């Protein structure tokens, strides 16, 4: 199963089309940490992280992990935990996974630069929620309702094609 980023504001899978937004600087073949671009390529979807206080049950065949207040995603290219889930520490630059803005109430991890991460190649590439479709820092964002539909359709073998 393949999700296609049809253009900068539409994701397509089977007969479904979803309005979305992408990185502020568009698409890039050679992504760099902090460039505000969404990386071009084809990637597996790995896991769903979700806020269990916001969603009691989420229907998906992806592996699911409840987001806890102490979870972060390391975005420090000089750290050995770069581009991975961490326990929040003031010593490590990170994005909080437990957020008040609701963007990460549902987060699908995109398999970009995850296995043996290359420093400065980019981190924290997710499919997450949006309320206003404003450009992201490099992720793809959908409305809550569209994300819930997408989660029901996809599986562990689903890939996303960003081109």
DRENTORKOL-3810 file (N, C-alpha, C; in nm, 4 decimals):
REM DRENTORKOL-3810
@n.u->0.0844; n.v->-0.1167; n.w->0.0000; ca.u->0.0000; ca.v->0.0000; ca.w->0.0000; c.u->0.0892; c.v->0.1234; c.w->0.0000
@n.u->0.0519; n.v->0.2219; n.w->-0.0799; ca.u->0.1345; ca.v->0.3416; ca.w->-0.0949; c.u->0.0497; c.v->0.4675; c.w->-0.0795
@n.u->0.0980; n.v->0.5568; n.w->0.0055; ca.u->0.0401; ca.v->0.6904; ca.w->0.0174; c.u->0.1249; c.v->0.7800; c.w->-0.0704
@n.u->0.0621; n.v->0.8623; n.w->-0.1508; ca.u->0.1375; ca.v->0.9559; ca.w->-0.2360; c.u->0.1085; c.v->1.0988; c.w->-0.1942
@n.u->0.2153; n.v->1.1762; n.w->-0.1839; ca.u->0.1973; ca.v->1.3192; ca.w->-0.1678; c.u->0.1775; c.v->1.3715; c.w->-0.3092
@n.u->0.0520; n.v->1.3948; n.w->-0.3461; ca.u->0.0173; ca.v->1.4325; ca.w->-0.4839; c.u->0.0720; c.v->1.5707; c.w->-0.5181
@n.u->0.0603; n.v->1.6616; n.w->-0.4273; ca.u->0.1179; ca.v->1.7953; ca.w->-0.4393; c.u->0.1379; c.v->1.8462; c.w->-0.2972
@n.u->0.1748; n.v->1.9706; n.w->-0.2810; ca.u->0.2084; ca.v->2.0182; ca.w->-0.1463; c.u->0.0897; c.v->2.0224; c.w->-0.0503
@n.u->-0.0307; n.v->1.9975; n.w->-0.0995; ca.u->-0.1453; ca.v->2.0022; ca.w->-0.0078; c.u->-0.2442; c.v->1.8866; c.w->-0.0231
@n.u->-0.2019; n.v->1.7751; n.w->-0.0852; ca.u->-0.2911; ca.v->1.6607; ca.w->-0.0996; c.u->-0.2161; c.v->1.5278; c.w->-0.0843
@n.u->-0.2658; n.v->1.4448; n.w->0.0066; ca.u->-0.2186; ca.v->1.3072; ca.w->0.0205; c.u->-0.3232; c.v->1.2171; c.w->-0.0422
@n.u->-0.2794; n.v->1.1155; n.w->-0.1206; ca.u->-0.3731; ca.v->1.0204; ca.w->-0.1819; c.u->-0.3354; c.v->0.8789; c.w->-0.1417
@n.u->-0.4396; n.v->0.8015; n.w->-0.1075; ca.u->-0.4221; ca.v->0.6592; ca.w->-0.0829; c.u->-0.5505; c.v->0.5916; c.w->-0.1284
@n.u->-0.5360; n.v->0.4962; n.w->-0.2184; ca.u->-0.6515; ca.v->0.4311; ca.w->-0.2805; c.u->-0.7451; c.v->0.5392; c.w->-0.3352
@n.u->-0.8723; n.v->0.5335; n.w->-0.2995; ca.u->-0.9670; ca.v->0.6332; ca.w->-0.3516; c.u->-0.9794; c.v->0.7548; c.w->-0.2604
@n.u->-0.9000; n.v->0.7603; n.w->-0.1547; ca.u->-0.9085; ca.v->0.8703; ca.w->-0.0591; c.u->-0.8089; c.v->0.9807; c.w->-0.0922
@n.u->-0.8541; n.v->1.1045; n.w->-0.0785; ca.u->-0.7674; ca.v->1.2223; ca.w->-0.0878; c.u->-0.7811; c.v->1.2997; c.w->0.0420
@n.u->-0.6687; n.v->1.3395; n.w->0.0983; ca.u->-0.6680; ca.v->1.4132; ca.w->0.2234; c.u->-0.5953; c.v->1.5459; c.w->0.2042
@n.u->-0.6559; n.v->1.6530; n.w->0.2516; ca.u->-0.5882; ca.v->1.7825; ca.w->0.2523; c.u->-0.4770; c.v->1.7746; c.w->0.3561
@n.u->-0.3611; n.v->1.8310; n.w->0.3226; ca.u->-0.2482; ca.v->1.8281; ca.w->0.4153; c.u->-0.1641; c.v->1.9542; c.w->0.3997
@n.u->-0.0646; n.v->1.9668; n.w->0.4834; ca.u->0.0363; ca.v->2.0706; ca.w->0.4673; c.u->0.1729; c.v->2.0060; c.w->0.4884
@n.u->0.2749; n.v->2.0700; n.w->0.4340; ca.u->0.4117; ca.v->2.0160; ca.w->0.4410; c.u->0.5049; c.v->2.1250; c.w->0.4927
@n.u->0.6340; n.v->2.0987; n.w->0.4877; ca.u->0.7345; ca.v->2.1930; ca.w->0.5352; c.u->0.7263; c.v->2.3293; c.w->0.4685
@n.u->0.7548; n.v->2.4304; n.w->0.5443; ca.u->0.7483; ca.v->2.5705; ca.w->0.4987; c.u->0.8320; c.v->2.5941; c.w->0.3728
@n.u->0.9436; n.v->2.5248; n.w->0.3591; ca.u->1.0342; ca.v->2.5429; ca.w->0.2433; c.u->1.0101; c.v->2.4389; c.w->0.1345
@n.u->0.8965; n.v->2.3683; n.w->0.1406; ca.u->0.8621; ca.v->2.2732; ca.w->0.0347; c.u->0.9333; c.v->2.1404; c.w->0.0495
@n.u->0.9603; n.v->2.0776; n.w->-0.0660; ca.u->1.0227; ca.v->1.9454; ca.w->-0.0702; c.u->1.1698; c.v->1.9577; c.w->-0.1082
@n.u->1.2537; n.v->1.8722; n.w->-0.0497; ca.u->1.3964; ca.v->1.8717; ca.w->-0.0808; c.u->1.4479; c.v->1.7299; c.w->-0.0894
@n.u->1.5311; n.v->1.7043; n.w->-0.1893; ca.u->1.5959; ca.v->1.5737; ca.w->-0.2020; c.u->1.7071; c.v->1.5595; c.w->-0.0982
@n.u->1.7737; n.v->1.6680; n.w->-0.0656; ca.u->1.8841; ca.v->1.6657; ca.w->0.0305; c.u->1.8468; c.v->1.7485; c.w->0.1527
@n.u->1.7661; n.v->1.6900; n.w->0.2368; ca.u->1.7205; ca.v->1.7561; ca.w->0.3586; c.u->1.8363; c.v->1.7770; c.w->0.4541
@n.u->1.8295; n.v->1.8890; n.w->0.5286; ca.u->1.9283; ca.v->1.9221; ca.w->0.6305; c.u->1.8520; c.v->1.9618; c.w->0.7571
@n.u->1.9050; n.v->1.9240; n.w->0.8716; ca.u->1.8412; ca.v->1.9572; ca.w->0.9991; c.u->1.8089; c.v->2.1068; c.w->1.0060
@n.u->1.6835; n.v->2.1378; n.w->1.0358; ca.u->1.6411; ca.v->2.2761; ca.w->1.0555; c.u->1.6088; c.v->2.3545; c.w->0.9299
@n.u->1.6098; n.v->2.2907; n.w->0.8114; ca.u->1.5866; ca.v->2.3647; ca.w->0.6868; c.u->1.4384; c.v->2.3888; c.w->0.6550
@n.u->1.3486; n.v->2.3384; n.w->0.7376; ca.u->1.2032; ca.v->2.3561; ca.w->0.7218; c.u->1.1481; c.v->2.2910; c.w->0.5953
@n.u->1.2186; n.v->2.1917; n.w->0.5423; ca.u->1.1746; ca.v->2.1219; ca.w->0.4211; c.u->1.1311; c.v->1.9791; c.w->0.4555
@n.u->1.0429; n.v->1.9261; n.w->0.3721; ca.u->0.9977; ca.v->1.7884; ca.w->0.3830; c.u->1.0846; c.v->1.7038; c.w->0.2893
@n.u->1.1417; n.v->1.5932; n.w->0.3380; ca.u->1.2351; ca.v->1.5159; ca.w->0.2550; c.u->1.1642; c.v->1.4354; c.w->0.1450
@n.u->1.2175; n.v->1.4464; n.w->0.0226; ca.u->1.1678; ca.v->1.3656; ca.w->-0.0890; c.u->1.2128; c.v->1.2215; c.w->-0.0702
@n.u->1.1318; n.v->1.1286; n.w->-0.1196; ca.u->1.1682; ca.v->0.9876; ca.w->-0.1121; c.u->1.0481; c.v->0.9017; c.w->-0.0786
@n.u->1.0732; n.v->0.7714; n.w->-0.0659; ca.u->0.9696; ca.v->0.6757; ca.w->-0.0289; c.u->1.0117; c.v->0.6106; c.w->0.1021
@n.u->0.9231; n.v->0.6158; n.w->0.2004; ca.u->0.9565; ca.v->0.5731; ca.w->0.3359; c.u->0.8446; c.v->0.4883; c.w->0.3966
@n.u->0.8834; n.v->0.3912; n.w->0.4786; ca.u->0.7864; ca.v->0.3145; ca.w->0.5568; c.u->0.7293; c.v->0.4021; c.w->0.6679
@n.u->0.6106; n.v->0.3658; n.w->0.7129; ca.u->0.5520; ca.v->0.4278; ca.w->0.8314; c.u->0.5769; c.v->0.3316; c.w->0.9464
@n.u->0.6326; n.v->0.3791; n.w->1.0559; ca.u->0.6808; ca.v->0.2897; ca.w->1.1616; c.u->0.5812; c.v->0.2653; c.w->1.2737
@n.u->0.5522; n.v->0.3665; n.w->1.3535; ca.u->0.4681; ca.v->0.3507; ca.w->1.4719; c.u->0.3761; c.v->0.4702; c.w->1.4865
@n.u->0.2715; n.v->0.4488; n.w->1.5643; ca.u->0.1831; ca.v->0.5575; ca.w->1.6031; c.u->0.2074; c.v->0.5882; c.w->1.7498
@n.u->0.2381; n.v->0.7146; n.w->1.7784; ca.u->0.2411; ca.v->0.7632; ca.w->1.9159; c.u->0.1126; c.v->0.8421; c.w->1.9343
@n.u->0.0483; n.v->0.8240; n.w->2.0499; ca.u->-0.0795; ca.v->0.8926; ca.w->2.0695; c.u->-0.0998; c.v->0.9310; c.w->2.2150
@n.u->-0.1815; n.v->1.0350; n.w->2.2349; ca.u->-0.2180; ca.v->1.0808; ca.w->2.3678; c.u->-0.3406; c.v->1.0029; c.w->2.4131
@n.u->-0.3241; n.v->0.9161; n.w->2.5101; ca.u->-0.4356; ca.v->0.8340; ca.w->2.5575; c.u->-0.5377; c.v->0.9156; c.w->2.6368
@n.u->-0.5003; n.v->1.0349; n.w->2.6813; ca.u->-0.5974; ca.v->1.1219; ca.w->2.7481; c.u->-0.6875; c.v->1.1919; c.w->2.6458
@n.u->-0.6470; n.v->1.1929; n.w->2.5195; ca.u->-0.7264; ca.v->1.2544; ca.w->2.4122; c.u->-0.7988; c.v->1.1498; c.w->2.3279
@n.u->-0.7384; n.v->1.0313; n.w->2.3154; ca.u->-0.7945; ca.v->0.9224; ca.w->2.2355; c.u->-0.7906; c.v->0.7940; c.w->2.3175
@n.u->-0.9060; n.v->0.7461; n.w->2.3570; ca.u->-0.9131; ca.v->0.6233; ca.w->2.4371; c.u->-0.8783; c.v->0.5014; c.w->2.3529
@n.u->-0.9274; n.v->0.5011; n.w->2.2278; ca.u->-0.9015; ca.v->0.3888; ca.w->2.1380; c.u->-0.8726; c.v->0.4441; c.w->1.9985
@n.u->-0.7653; n.v->0.3982; n.w->1.9387; ca.u->-0.7299; ca.v->0.4384; ca.w->1.8027; c.u->-0.7243; c.v->0.3117; c.w->1.7183
@n.u->-0.8026; n.v->0.3097; n.w->1.6105; ca.u->-0.8039; ca.v->0.1929; ca.w->1.5222; c.u->-0.6927; c.v->0.2036; c.w->1.4192
@n.u->-0.5954; n.v->0.1157; n.w->1.4305; ca.u->-0.4856; ca.v->0.1073; ca.w->1.3341; c.u->-0.4131; c.v->-0.0245; c.w->1.3545
@n.u->-0.3487; n.v->-0.0718; n.w->1.2483; ca.u->-0.2678; ca.v->-0.1926; ca.w->1.2634; c.u->-0.1205; c.v->-0.1574; c.w->1.2861
@n.u->-0.0873; n.v->-0.0282; n.w->1.2893; ca.u->0.0492; ca.v->0.0124; ca.w->1.3250; c.u->0.0720; c.v->-0.0163; c.w->1.4735
@n.u->0.1962; n.v->-0.0423; n.w->1.5115; ca.u->0.2253; ca.v->-0.0522; ca.w->1.6547; c.u->0.1921; c.v->0.0820; c.w->1.7215
@n.u->0.1311; n.v->0.0776; n.w->1.8409; ca.u->0.0872; ca.v->0.1986; ca.w->1.9102; c.u->0.1636; c.v->0.2162; c.w->2.0414
@n.u->0.2000; n.v->0.3411; n.w->2.0675; ca.u->0.2692; ca.v->0.3742; ca.w->2.1919; c.u->0.2026; c.v->0.4980; c.w->2.2516
@n.u->0.1689; n.v->0.4883; n.w->2.3797; ca.u->0.1092; ca.v->0.6021; ca.w->2.4494; c.u->0.2168; c.v->0.7065; c.w->2.4784
@n.u->0.1847; n.v->0.8312; n.w->2.4495; ca.u->0.2781; ca.v->0.9413; ca.w->2.4773; c.u->0.2698; c.v->0.9764; c.w->2.6254
@n.u->0.3859; n.v->0.9837; n.w->2.6876; ca.u->0.3952; ca.v->1.0213; ca.w->2.8283; c.u->0.4599; c.v->1.1603; c.w->2.8385
@n.u->0.4394; n.v->1.2248; n.w->2.9500; ca.u->0.4881; ca.v->1.3620; ca.w->2.9679; c.u->0.6404; c.v->1.3744; c.w->2.9600
@n.u->0.7114; n.v->1.2661; n.w->2.9883; ca.u->0.8581; ca.v->1.2726; ca.w->2.9876; c.u->0.9196; c.v->1.2306; c.w->2.8537
@n.u->0.8376; n.v->1.2151; n.w->2.7498; ca.u->0.8898; ca.v->1.1720; ca.w->2.6197; c.u->0.9293; c.v->1.2914; c.w->2.5325
@n.u->1.0430; n.v->1.2745; n.w->2.4664; ca.u->1.0889; ca.v->1.3744; ca.w->2.3702; c.u->1.1480; c.v->1.3037; c.w->2.2487
@n.u->1.1736; n.v->1.3805; n.w->2.1442; ca.u->1.2381; ca.v->1.3272; ca.w->2.0243; c.u->1.3653; c.v->1.4078; c.w->2.0041
@n.u->1.4796; n.v->1.3421; n.w->2.0115; ca.u->1.6090; ca.v->1.4103; ca.w->2.0043; c.u->1.6317; c.v->1.4699; c.w->1.8654
@n.u->1.6545; n.v->1.6017; n.w->1.8608; ca.u->1.6848; ca.v->1.6682; ca.w->1.7339; c.u->1.8225; c.v->1.7351; c.w->1.7380
@n.u->1.9081; n.v->1.6817; n.w->1.8230; ca.u->2.0446; ca.v->1.7331; ca.w->1.8364; c.u->2.1392; c.v->1.6436; c.w->1.7573
@n.u->2.1872; n.v->1.6938; n.w->1.6399; ca.u->2.2729; ca.v->1.6109; ca.w->1.5532; c.u->2.4029; c.v->1.5641; c.w->1.6191
@n.u->2.4424; n.v->1.6301; n.w->1.7268; ca.u->2.5678; ca.v->1.5934; ca.w->1.7930; c.u->2.5464; c.v->1.4911; c.w->1.9041
@n.u->2.4215; n.v->1.4539; n.w->1.9283; ca.u->2.3906; ca.v->1.3598; ca.w->2.0353; c.u->2.3794; c.v->1.2184; c.w->1.9811
@n.u->2.4201; n.v->1.1209; n.w->2.0590; ca.u->2.4152; ca.v->0.9814; ca.w->2.0126; c.u->2.2722; c.v->0.9299; c.w->1.9971
@n.u->2.1745; n.v->0.9990; n.w->2.0556; ca.u->2.0344; ca.v->0.9591; ca.w->2.0420; c.u->1.9617; c.v->1.0389; c.w->1.9333
@n.u->2.0384; n.v->1.1056; n.w->1.8470; ca.u->1.9808; ca.v->1.1875; ca.w->1.7392; c.u->1.8732; c.v->1.1108; c.w->1.6626
@n.u->1.7618; n.v->1.1765; n.w->1.6422; ca.u->1.6468; ca.v->1.1255; ca.w->1.5672; c.u->1.5885; c.v->0.9979; c.w->1.6283
@n.u->1.5730; n.v->1.0010; n.w->1.7611; ca.u->1.5071; ca.v->0.8884; ca.w->1.8277; c.u->1.4323; c.v->0.9379; c.w->1.9511
@n.u->1.3454; n.v->0.8528; n.w->2.0000; ca.u->1.2680; ca.v->0.8818; ca.w->2.1199; c.u->1.3607; c.v->0.8807; c.w->2.2407
@n.u->1.3441; n.v->0.9799; n.w->2.3281; ca.u->1.4268; ca.v->0.9891; ca.w->2.4485; c.u->1.3389; c.v->1.0253; c.w->2.5687
@n.u->1.3953; n.v->1.0059; n.w->2.6850; ca.u->1.3359; ca.v->1.0602; ca.w->2.8064; c.u->1.3886; c.v->1.2038; c.w->2.8155
@n.u->1.2982; n.v->1.2980; n.w->2.8319; ca.u->1.3360; ca.v->1.4398; ca.w->2.8313; c.u->1.4451; c.v->1.4683; c.w->2.9342
@n.u->1.5448; n.v->1.5444; n.w->2.8873; ca.u->1.6557; ca.v->1.5873; ca.w->2.9719; c.u->1.6953; c.v->1.7280; c.w->2.9283
@n.u->1.7291; n.v->1.8116; n.w->3.0246; ca.u->1.7727; ca.v->1.9480; ca.w->2.9915; c.u->1.9056; c.v->1.9461; c.w->2.9170
@n.u->1.9771; n.v->1.8347; n.w->2.9238; ca.u->2.1085; ca.v->1.8238; ca.w->2.8598; c.u->2.0987; c.v->1.7913; c.w->2.7105
@n.u->1.9797; n.v->1.7481; n.w->2.6635; ca.u->1.9655; ca.v->1.7032; ca.w->2.5247; c.u->1.8580; c.v->1.7867; c.w->2.4540
@n.u->1.8946; n.v->1.8450; n.w->2.3388; ca.u->1.7961; ca.v->1.9190; ca.w->2.2588; c.u->1.6918; c.v->1.8204; c.w->2.2067
@n.u->1.5651; n.v->1.8605; n.w->2.2155; ca.u->1.4585; ca.v->1.7683; ca.w->2.1765; c.u->1.3292; c.v->1.8446; c.w->2.1467
@n.u->1.2365; n.v->1.7734; n.w->2.0852; ca.u->1.0990; ca.v->1.8195; ca.w->2.0720; c.u->1.0186; c.v->1.7427; c.w->2.1746
@n.u->0.9304; n.v->1.8109; n.w->2.2439; ca.u->0.8419; ca.v->1.7417; ca.w->2.3376; c.u->0.7371; c.v->1.6654; c.w->2.2591
@n.u->0.7106; n.v->1.5432; n.w->2.2998; ca.u->0.6056; ca.v->1.4638; ca.w->2.2365; c.u->0.4698; c.v->1.4941; c.w->2.3004
@n.u->0.4696; n.v->1.5261; n.w->2.4289; ca.u->0.3477; ca.v->1.5596; ca.w->2.5017; c.u->0.3324; c.v->1.7104; c.w->2.4941
@n.u->0.2458; n.v->1.7562; n.w->2.4026; ca.u->0.2344; ca.v->1.8993; ca.w->2.3744; c.u->0.0945; c.v->1.9505; c.w->2.4040
@n.u->0.0891; n.v->2.0790; n.w->2.4313; ca.u->-0.0403; ca.v->2.1423; ca.w->2.4581; c.u->-0.1110; c.v->2.1874; c.w->2.3305
@n.u->-0.0373; n.v->2.2042; n.w->2.2201; ca.u->-0.0979; ca.v->2.2552; ca.w->2.0958; c.u->-0.1730; c.v->2.1485; c.w->2.0160
@n.u->-0.1751; n.v->2.0258; n.w->2.0655; ca.u->-0.2489; ca.v->1.9132; ca.w->2.0090; c.u->-0.1895; c.v->1.8556; c.w->1.8796
@n.u->-0.0830; n.v->1.9148; n.w->1.8270; ca.u->-0.0234; ca.v->1.8654; ca.w->1.7021; c.u->0.0218; c.v->1.7204; c.w->1.7132
@n.u->0.0713; n.v->1.6830; n.w->1.8303; ca.u->0.1237; ca.v->1.5484; ca.w->1.8493; c.u->0.0278; c.v->1.4586; c.w->1.9275
@n.u->-0.0995; n.v->1.4900; n.w->1.9271; ca.u->-0.1958; ca.v->1.3995; ca.w->1.9906; c.u->-0.1979; c.v->1.2654; c.w->1.9168
@n.u->-0.1744; n.v->1.2702; n.w->1.7854; ca.u->-0.1563; ca.v->1.1514; ca.w->1.7007; c.u->-0.0348; c.v->1.1777; c.w->1.6137
@n.u->0.0651; n.v->1.0919; n.w->1.6199; ca.u->0.1897; ca.v->1.1115; ca.w->1.5447; c.u->0.2320; c.v->0.9783; c.w->1.4822
@n.u->0.2451; n.v->0.9773; n.w->1.3503; ca.u->0.3000; ca.v->0.8605; ca.w->1.2808; c.u->0.4463; c.v->0.8904; c.w->1.2516
@n.u->0.5328; n.v->0.8001; n.w->1.2908; ca.u->0.6762; ca.v->0.8164; ca.w->1.2668; c.u->0.7078; c.v->0.7711; c.w->1.1245
@n.u->0.7696; n.v->0.8601; n.w->1.0469; ca.u->0.8119; ca.v->0.8289; ca.w->0.9106; c.u->0.9560; c.v->0.7778; c.w->0.9188
@n.u->0.9848; n.v->0.6689; n.w->0.8492; ca.u->1.1169; ca.v->0.6052; ca.w->0.8548; c.u->1.2189; c.v->0.6839; c.w->0.7724
@n.u->1.2421; n.v->0.8068; n.w->0.8140; ca.u->1.3409; ca.v->0.8924; ca.w->0.7494; c.u->1.4592; c.v->0.9096; c.w->0.8452
@n.u->1.5769; n.v->0.8675; n.w->0.8018; ca.u->1.7011; ca.v->0.8838; ca.w->0.8779; c.u->1.6918; c.v->0.8231; c.w->1.0182
@n.u->1.6212; n.v->0.7122; n.w->1.0312; ca.u->1.6045; ca.v->0.6486; ca.w->1.1630; c.u->1.7116; c.v->0.5446; c.w->1.1922
@n.u->1.7349; n.v->0.4560; n.w->1.0968; ca.u->1.8319; ca.v->0.3480; ca.w->1.1186; c.u->1.9714; c.v->0.4049; c.w->1.0942
@n.u->2.0541; n.v->0.4006; n.w->1.1972; ca.u->2.1880; ca.v->0.4615; ca.w->1.1899; c.u->2.1768; c.v->0.6053; c.w->1.1390
@n.u->2.1124; n.v->0.6938; n.w->1.2146; ca.u->2.0894; ca.v->0.8316; ca.w->1.1691; c.u->2.2178; c.v->0.9059; c.w->1.1341
@n.u->2.2125; n.v->0.9751; n.w->1.0222; ca.u->2.3245; ca.v->1.0569; ca.w->0.9773; c.u->2.3079; c.v->1.1959; c.w->1.0388
@n.u->2.4059; n.v->1.2414; n.w->1.1182; ca.u->2.3941; ca.v->1.3733; ca.w->1.1793; c.u->2.3680; c.v->1.4835; c.w->1.0759
@n.u->2.2786; n.v->1.5740; n.w->1.1095; ca.u->2.2402; ca.v->1.6906; ca.w->1.0285; c.u->2.1569; c.v->1.6563; c.w->0.9053
@n.u->2.1216; n.v->1.5293; n.w->0.8846; ca.u->2.0402; ca.v->1.4914; ca.w->0.7683; c.u->1.8920; c.v->1.5205; c.w->0.7910
@n.u->1.8542; n.v->1.5464; n.w->0.9149; ca.u->1.7145; ca.v->1.5764; ca.w->0.9475; c.u->1.6581; c.v->1.4761; c.w->1.0449
@n.u->1.5701; n.v->1.5264; n.w->1.1307; ca.u->1.5108; ca.v->1.4418; ca.w->1.2341; c.u->1.3647; c.v->1.4776; c.w->1.2537
@n.u->1.2956; n.v->1.3920; n.w->1.3267; ca.u->1.1561; ca.v->1.4159; ca.w->1.3657; c.u->1.0665; c.v->1.4415; c.w->1.2446
@n.u->1.0747; n.v->1.3539; n.w->1.1459; ca.u->0.9853; ca.v->1.3632; ca.w->1.0299; c.u->0.8645; c.v->1.2754; c.w->1.0601
@n.u->0.7528; n.v->1.3425; n.w->1.0801; ca.u->0.6308; ca.v->1.2763; ca.w->1.1245; c.u->0.5135; c.v->1.3116; c.w->1.0338
@n.u->0.4066; n.v->1.2338; n.w->1.0478; ca.u->0.2747; ca.v->1.2761; ca.w->1.0021; c.u->0.1998; c.v->1.3069; c.w->1.1313
@n.u->0.1594; n.v->1.4315; n.w->1.1472; ca.u->0.0941; ca.v->1.4728; ca.w->1.2709; c.u->-0.0305; c.v->1.5556; c.w->1.2408
@n.u->-0.0898; n.v->1.6101; n.w->1.3435; ca.u->-0.2158; ca.v->1.6832; ca.w->1.3288; c.u->-0.1940; c.v->1.8325; c.w->1.3021
@n.u->-0.2928; n.v->1.8913; n.w->1.2345; ca.u->-0.2968; ca.v->2.0362; ca.w->1.2159; c.u->-0.4408; c.v->2.0816; c.w->1.2338
@n.u->-0.4544; n.v->2.2056; n.w->1.2759; ca.u->-0.5876; ca.v->2.2657; ca.w->1.2853; c.u->-0.6066; c.v->2.3741; c.w->1.1801
@n.u->-0.4942; n.v->2.4230; n.w->1.1230; ca.u->-0.5026; ca.v->2.5385; ca.w->1.0333; c.u->-0.4276; c.v->2.5219; c.w->0.9008
@n.u->-0.3634; n.v->2.4102; n.w->0.8790; ca.u->-0.2895; ca.v->2.3801; ca.w->0.7557; c.u->-0.1758; c.v->2.4794; c.w->0.7282
@n.u->-0.1222; n.v->2.5410; n.w->0.8318; ca.u->-0.0043; ca.v->2.6257; ca.w->0.8141; c.u->0.1156; c.v->2.5350; c.w->0.7909
@n.u->0.2138; n.v->2.5817; n.w->0.7135; ca.u->0.3322; ca.v->2.4990; ca.w->0.6862; c.u->0.3994; c.v->2.4507; c.w->0.8149
@n.u->0.4621; n.v->2.3342; n.w->0.8053; ca.u->0.5281; ca.v->2.2710; ca.w->0.9190; c.u->0.6787; c.v->2.2967; c.w->0.9151
@n.u->0.7497; n.v->2.2389; n.w->1.0095; ca.u->0.8965; ca.v->2.2466; ca.w->1.0120; c.u->0.9603; c.v->2.1358; c.w->0.9278
@n.u->0.8775; n.v->2.0589; n.w->0.8539; ca.u->0.9291; ca.v->1.9519; ca.w->0.7682; c.u->0.8403; c.v->1.8285; c.w->0.7669
@n.u->0.7453; n.v->1.8244; n.w->0.8563; ca.u->0.6529; ca.v->1.7112; ca.w->0.8642; c.u->0.5380; c.v->1.7285; c.w->0.7649
@n.u->0.4522; n.v->1.6278; n.w->0.7627; ca.u->0.3257; ca.v->1.6343; ca.w->0.6895; c.u->0.2169; c.v->1.6380; c.w->0.7959
@n.u->0.1189; n.v->1.7246; n.w->0.7801; ca.u->0.0144; ca.v->1.7372; ca.w->0.8815; c.u->-0.1240; c.v->1.7282; c.w->0.8187
@n.u->-0.2141; n.v->1.6615; n.w->0.8921; ca.u->-0.3525; ca.v->1.6377; ca.w->0.8495; c.u->-0.4482; c.v->1.6816; c.w->0.9596
@n.u->-0.5745; n.v->1.6966; n.w->0.9234; ca.u->-0.6773; ca.v->1.7216; ca.w->1.0247; c.u->-0.6960; c.v->1.5958; c.w->1.1088
@n.u->-0.7528; n.v->1.6117; n.w->1.2255; ca.u->-0.7764; ca.v->1.4979; ca.w->1.3147; c.u->-0.8645; c.v->1.3924; c.w->1.2478
@n.u->-0.9739; n.v->1.4347; n.w->1.1845; ca.u->-1.0650; ca.v->1.3387; ca.w->1.1212; c.u->-0.9970; c.v->1.2624; c.w->1.0081
@n.u->-0.9193; n.v->1.3334; n.w->0.9260; ca.u->-0.8475; ca.v->1.2671; ca.w->0.8166; c.u->-0.7422; c.v->1.1702; c.w->0.8702
@n.u->-0.6748; n.v->1.2089; n.w->0.9769; ca.u->-0.5739; ca.v->1.1204; ca.w->1.0371; c.u->-0.6394; c.v->0.9925; c.w->1.0885
@n.u->-0.7549; n.v->1.0039; n.w->1.1509; ca.u->-0.8238; ca.v->0.8854; ca.w->1.2028; c.u->-0.8655; c.v->0.7914; c.w->1.0902
@n.u->-0.9073; n.v->0.8476; n.w->0.9758; ca.u->-0.9409; ca.v->0.7644; ca.w->0.8596; c.u->-0.8140; c.v->0.6991; c.w->0.8047
@n.u->-0.7079; n.v->0.7772; n.w->0.7878; ca.u->-0.5812; ca.v->0.7251; ca.w->0.7372; c.u->-0.5302; c.v->0.6101; c.w->0.8238
@n.u->-0.5381; n.v->0.6251; n.w->0.9543; ca.u->-0.4895; ca.v->0.5214; ca.w->1.0457; c.u->-0.5640; c.v->0.3896; c.w->1.0288
@n.u->-0.6897; n.v->0.3958; n.w->0.9923; ca.u->-0.7676; ca.v->0.2729; ca.w->0.9700; c.u->-0.7262; c.v->0.2024; c.w->0.8406
@n.u->-0.6793; n.v->0.2798; n.w->0.7419; ca.u->-0.6474; ca.v->0.2264; ca.w->0.6091; c.u->-0.5076; c.v->0.1647; c.w->0.6038
@n.u->-0.4115; n.v->0.2286; n.w->0.6685; ca.u->-0.2714; ca.v->0.1886; ca.w->0.6542; c.u->-0.2381; c.v->0.0674; c.w->0.7395
@n.u->-0.1224; n.v->0.0077; n.w->0.7085; ca.u->-0.0715; ca.v->-0.1049; ca.w->0.7873; c.u->0.0806; c.v->-0.0966; c.w->0.7964
@n.u->0.1419; n.v->-0.1984; n.w->0.8556; ca.u->0.2868; ca.v->-0.1978; ca.w->0.8786; c.u->0.3690; c.v->-0.1969; c.w->0.7502
@n.u->0.3087; n.v->-0.2336; n.w->0.6396; ca.u->0.3810; ca.v->-0.2365; ca.w->0.5118; c.u->0.3571; c.v->-0.1110; c.w->0.4284
@n.u->0.2735; n.v->-0.0214; n.w->0.4760; ca.u->0.2420; ca.v->0.1011; ca.w->0.4022; c.u->0.3653; c.v->0.1901; c.w->0.3926
@n.u->0.3853; n.v->0.2469; n.w->0.2760; ca.u->0.4924; ca.v->0.3438; ca.w->0.2535; c.u->0.4311; c.v->0.4754; c.w->0.2101
@n.u->0.5059; n.v->0.5817; n.w->0.2310; ca.u->0.4658; ca.v->0.7129; ca.w->0.1815; c.u->0.5671; c.v->0.7564; c.w->0.0772
@n.u->0.5167; n.v->0.8019; n.w->-0.0360; ca.u->0.5999; ca.v->0.8516; ca.w->-0.1455; c.u->0.5870; c.v->1.0028; c.w->-0.1486
@n.u->0.6978; n.v->1.0706; n.w->-0.1170; ca.u->0.7023; ca.v->1.2166; ca.w->-0.1140; c.u->0.7893; c.v->1.2601; c.w->-0.2311
@n.u->0.7268; n.v->1.3198; n.w->-0.3322; ca.u->0.8082; ca.v->1.3613; ca.w->-0.4490; c.u->0.7532; c.v->1.4874; c.w->-0.5133
END
